[in-house]
Amino acid sequence: MAGSFAATTMVAGCGATRSGGGNVSGNTLRVGVNPVPHGEILAYVRDNLAASEGLTIEVVEFSDYVLPNTALNDGQLEANYFQHVPYMEDFAKQRGLDLVFVKGVHLEPLGLYSKKVTVLSEVPEGAQVSVPNDATNLGRALKLLEDNGLLTLKGGAGVSATKQDIEANPKNLSLVELEAAQLPRALDDVDIGVVNGNYALEVGLNPAKDALALEKSDGNPYANGLVVLSGQENDSNIQKLAQLLNSDQVRTFINDKYQGAVIPVF
């Protein structure tokens, strides 16, 4: 029944923590997540909504953006919920995986943060700027810097933009590429940093209040959602979970808990 996985144990071989207890079979879905906000949202579904659909949800937490997909491909999970379509497509292409995005759930606006300046006009000449190093989130970070007047990209650079697509860099910013999980800690060492919303929340930053600038939500292609291996997208239990993640109750939970730092997309 929902809510039966309360203890936290290690998942052997995948570097994750699992809310464990009981056998995985029948209507049980093992779903890989990043802890915040994905794990919190999924735990709400597990504890309050899943039983009504006859589902048992096992929440499997990962601290990075790689293992949730490899664990899915290896059969350790039935689904994951942590990524957006551009990241999924790039990862699947690089690793030769066949992944399907089932349903979008929420947007975590990418934000610009700093412990050294309070407004972007104070960013100094030659400032160090930390950005995520994975292909899609790097392009996303460069677009955020462009939208806030810190650099200009070549026309048509799009979501796959890299340093080579920078056309103008008037403040001679020095970009420091790091794994997304390291970005909050790097704020002590750089002038400004682009931080993914989930990692900002994990260290107590509130994107809606603490960011110097946030991504726009209108027309944003970076909604996080439920992902499965190809061929599983029409499974009845996966469809039930997708419907629960897009329920009015989940929308209210997200809005009440995150106060604009996480935005429902349904």
C-alpha positions in Angstrom: 0.0 0.0 0.0 1.1 3.6 -0.4 3.4 4.9 2.3 4.8 1.5 3.2 8.4 2.4 2.2 9.5 4.5 5.1 13.0 3.3 5.9 16.1 4.5 4.0 18.6 1.9 2.7 21.3 1.8 0.1 20.6 0.4 -3.3 23.5 -1.8 -4.1 25.6 -0.9 -7.1 24.0 2.4 -8.1 25.0 4.9 -5.4 21.4 5.7 -4.5 19.3 5.7 -1.4 16.1 3.8 -1.5 13.0 4.3 0.6 12.9 0.5 1.1 11.0 -2.4 2.6 9.0 -5.1 0.9 9.3 -6.9 -2.4 9.1 -5.1 -5.7 6.4 -6.9 -7.7 2.9 -6.6 -9.0 1.7 -3.0 -8.9 4.9 -1.7 -7.3 6.8 1.0 -9.2 10.4 1.8 -8.4 10.9 5.5 -9.5 14.3 7.2 -9.5 14.3 10.8 -8.4 16.6 13.7 -7.2 15.6 14.3 -3.6 14.3 17.9 -4.0 11.8 18.6 -5.3 11.2 15.4 -7.2 11.5 13.1 -4.2 9.3 15.3 -2.1 6.6 15.5 -4.8 6.7 11.7 -5.5 6.6 11.0 -1.7 3.4 13.1 -1.5 1.9 11.0 -4.3 3.1 7.8 -2.6 1.7 8.7 0.8 -1.6 10.4 -0.2 -2.7 9.3 -3.7 -1.2 6.0 -4.8 -3.3 3.7 -2.8 -6.5 4.9 -4.5 -5.1 3.6 -7.8 -3.8 0.4 -6.3 -0.2 1.4 -6.7 2.8 1.0 -4.3 5.5 3.5 -5.1 9.1 3.0 -4.1 11.1 6.3 -4.1 14.7 5.7 -5.1 16.9 8.8 -4.6 19.9 9.8 -6.6 22.2 12.7 -6.1 23.2 13.2 -9.8 21.7 13.3 -13.3 23.4 10.2 -14.7 22.5 7.2 -12.5 18.7 7.6 -12.6 18.9 6.9 -16.4 21.5 4.1 -16.2 19.6 2.4 -13.4 16.4 2.6 -15.5 18.2 1.1 -18.4 19.6 -1.7 -16.2 16.2 -2.7 -14.9 16.7 -1.4 -11.3 13.8 1.1 -11.9 10.5 1.1 -13.7 10.6 4.9 -14.3 12.4 8.0 -13.3 11.4 11.6 -12.6 14.2 14.2 -12.6 14.9 15.4 -16.1 13.6 17.5 -19.0 13.2 16.5 -22.7 16.4 18.2 -24.0 18.5 16.5 -21.4 16.8 13.1 -21.9 17.3 13.3 -25.7 21.0 14.2 -25.4 21.7 11.6 -22.7 19.9 8.9 -24.7 21.8 9.8 -27.9 25.2 9.8 -26.1 24.5 6.5 -24.2 22.5 4.6 -26.9 19.4 4.4 -24.7 15.7 4.3 -25.9 13.9 6.6 -23.5 10.4 8.1 -23.6 9.1 11.2 -21.9 5.7 10.3 -20.6 4.4 13.5 -19.0 5.7 16.8 -17.8 5.1 17.7 -14.2 7.0 20.9 -13.1 9.6 23.5 -14.1 12.5 24.4 -11.8 13.6 27.8 -13.1 17.4 27.9 -13.6 18.8 30.8 -11.6 21.7 33.2 -11.3 23.0 33.4 -7.7 25.9 35.1 -6.0 27.5 35.5 -2.6 29.5 38.5 -3.8 27.1 40.8 -5.7 23.5 41.8 -5.0 22.5 43.0 -8.5 23.8 41.9 -11.9 25.0 45.4 -12.7 27.7 44.8 -10.1 29.2 41.8 -11.8 32.9 42.8 -12.3 35.0 42.8 -15.4 36.6 39.3 -15.8 34.1 37.7 -13.3 34.1 34.0 -12.9 30.8 32.4 -13.7 30.1 28.8 -12.8 27.7 26.9 -15.2 26.6 23.3 -15.5 28.8 21.2 -17.8 26.2 18.8 -19.3 25.3 19.8 -22.9 21.7 20.9 -22.5 22.0 22.7 -19.2 25.1 24.5 -20.4 23.1 25.8 -23.4 20.3 26.7 -21.0 22.7 28.6 -18.7 24.2 30.5 -21.6 20.7 31.6 -22.7 20.0 32.8 -19.2 23.2 34.9 -19.2 22.2 36.3 -22.6 18.7 37.1 -21.5 20.2 39.2 -18.7 22.7 41.1 -20.8 25.9 39.4 -19.7 26.8 38.0 -23.1 25.5 37.5 -26.6 25.1 34.2 -28.5 25.4 33.6 -32.2 22.0 33.4 -33.9 20.4 30.0 -33.9 22.7 28.6 -31.1 19.7 27.1 -29.4 19.6 24.6 -26.5 22.9 23.1 -27.5 24.9 26.3 -27.3 28.5 26.0 -26.1 31.3 28.5 -25.3 32.1 28.5 -29.0 28.7 30.0 -29.7 29.4 33.2 -27.6 29.5 36.1 -30.0 30.0 38.9 -27.6 31.3 38.8 -24.0 31.6 42.5 -23.0 32.7 41.9 -19.4 35.1 39.1 -20.4 33.4 36.6 -18.2 35.3 33.5 -17.4 33.0 30.4 -17.5 33.7 27.6 -15.1 32.0 24.4 -16.2 31.1 22.0 -13.3 28.8 19.1 -12.7 25.4 20.5 -11.8 25.5 19.0 -8.3 28.6 21.0 -7.5 27.3 24.4 -8.5 25.8 25.5 -5.1 29.0 24.8 -3.3 31.0 26.6 -6.0 29.2 29.9 -5.1 31.8 30.5 -2.5 34.6 30.5 -5.1 33.0 32.4 -8.1 31.5 35.8 -8.6 28.1 34.5 -9.9 26.8 31.0 -10.6 24.0 29.4 -12.6 22.4 26.8 -10.4 19.7 24.2 -11.3 16.6 24.6 -9.3 16.6 21.3 -7.5 20.2 21.8 -6.3 19.4 25.3 -5.2 16.5 24.1 -3.1 18.6 21.3 -1.6 21.0 23.9 0.0 18.3 26.1 1.2 18.2 28.7 -1.6 14.7 29.8 -2.7 14.9 30.5 -6.4 11.9 32.9 -6.2 13.6 35.0 -3.5 17.3 34.5 -3.7 18.1 34.4 -7.4 19.4 37.5 -9.0 17.6 36.4 -12.2 15.4 33.4 -13.1 14.5 31.7 -16.4 11.2 32.7 -17.9 8.5 30.0 -17.6 6.5 31.0 -20.7 7.4 28.7 -23.6 10.1 27.0 -21.5 11.1 23.6 -22.9 12.7 22.4 -19.7 9.8 20.9 -17.7 10.8 17.9 -15.6 8.6 14.8 -16.0 8.1 11.1 -15.9 10.4 9.0 -18.1 10.4 5.3 -19.0 12.1 2.9 -21.4 10.5 2.7 -24.8 7.7 0.2 -24.8 6.7 0.9 -21.2 4.9 4.3 -21.8 1.5 2.7 -22.2 1.8 0.4 -19.2 -1.4 0.9 -17.1 0.6 1.5 -13.9 2.8 4.1 -15.6 -0.2 5.8 -16.9 -1.8 5.8 -13.5 1.3 7.4 -12.0 1.4 10.0 -14.7 -2.2 10.9 -14.0 -1.5 11.3 -10.3 1.5 13.5 -11.0 -0.8 15.7 -13.0 -3.6 15.8 -10.5 -5.1 18.9 -8.9 -3.8 17.6 -5.5 -0.2 17.6 -6.8 -0.6 21.1 -8.3 -1.8 22.4 -4.9 1.0 20.6 -3.1 3.7 22.1 -5.4 2.2 25.6 -5.2 1.8 25.6 -1.4 5.2 24.0 -0.6 7.5 25.8 -3.1 5.8 29.2 -3.4 6.9 29.8 -7.0 10.3 28.2 -6.7 8.8 25.1 -8.5 6.1 25.7 -11.1 3.5 23.1 -12.2 3.3 22.8 -16.0 -0.1 21.0 -16.2 
